């Protein structure tokens, strides 16, 4: 095998392995942070995520006024060609700061094959915690029941690219700002 083919195979294997690391396998028992900033009582937010554009748009609606885009953020989205990923409307079910990560059994197996014994619960700040400093839980789920998230990262190069198993990866500072503006129940619509 020539070096270009070997590099391509390595890259595809790495992206496939990384794509499995996003979903949590265990129910999350962390309380919603009291740091979450509630929007004005006359204001509501919604989120749209475009997978093809790797873009998250935050919309705000005040009273009877028309919904207006108030922020756009680059996000890492699902690997092209992956058959299972979130699509359509859902809602935010939880907002967490300094979250633990509960990798799926498949994620742990992939890490084991790479020589890393990944714990079933990875604490905040750990170099292998793929959630970063925040995670926003979504009602979107895989057919096996794993949960999808909008979350931070431990590798900024993943943002703005198609590299995940369905979760949405943001720059940590952007995601923290988003997590402090929205609330549980915010509508999140995922479009191709």
Buried (B, 14 or more C-beta within 10 A) or exposed (E): EEEEEEEEEEEEEEBBBBBBBBBBBBEBEBEBBEEBEEBEEEBBBBBBBBBEBBBBBBBBBEEEEEEEEEBBBBBBBBBEEBEEBBBEEBBBBBBBBBBBBBBBEBBBBBBEEEEEEBBEEBEBEBEBBBBBBBBBBBBBBBEEEBBBBBBBBBEBEBBBBBBBBBBBBBBBEBBBBBBBBBBEEBBBBBEE
